Amino acid sequence: MSGSQSWNAANPVKVLDFDRTQRAAQALGLTVQSIEMRSALEMEAAFAAISRAHSDGLLTLVDDIFGSAIFARIAAFALKRRLPSILGEEHYAPAGGLIAYGPSMRDLEPRAAAYIDKILKGAKPADLPVEQPTKFHLVINLKTAKALGLTIPPSLLQRADQVIDP
């Protein structure tokens, strides 16, 4: 089984994400083809490369520079190519993607505000501890699953924070 992964290699965080994805895929006996997309202008070229790869699925490591406007475009492409897709941003599934799984932005935003407050009060950013997300959000779009001819296991649906049902 093979999949394509689109990502921005110019972002050091995404380089780490891609490395982790590669290692996880190897452990599962899967092949991941890297499709780099450094800007939204490269989206059509990335879509063409994914199409040529004849992948069985699509994982996109979204870069913040692209914004949420690209979610619907990625979802539409994946549906057109009949590719099950996952993206690590909770707004992807509502935009038409199959599965969104990633840190809960609702939990991260207050933490970010607390950090901003500390910095504005004189704290040095380098002195503040790095925090990892503790809550992840799983969203499954059953309309997209149906369009792809997929059945989502009930055990996965029960774990979802949100199920988009047609």
Summary of the structure (lengths in Angstrom):
residues: 166
radius of gyration: 17.1
end to end distance: 29.1
largest distance: 55.0
contacts: 469
relative contact order: 0.12
helix: 48%
strand: 19%
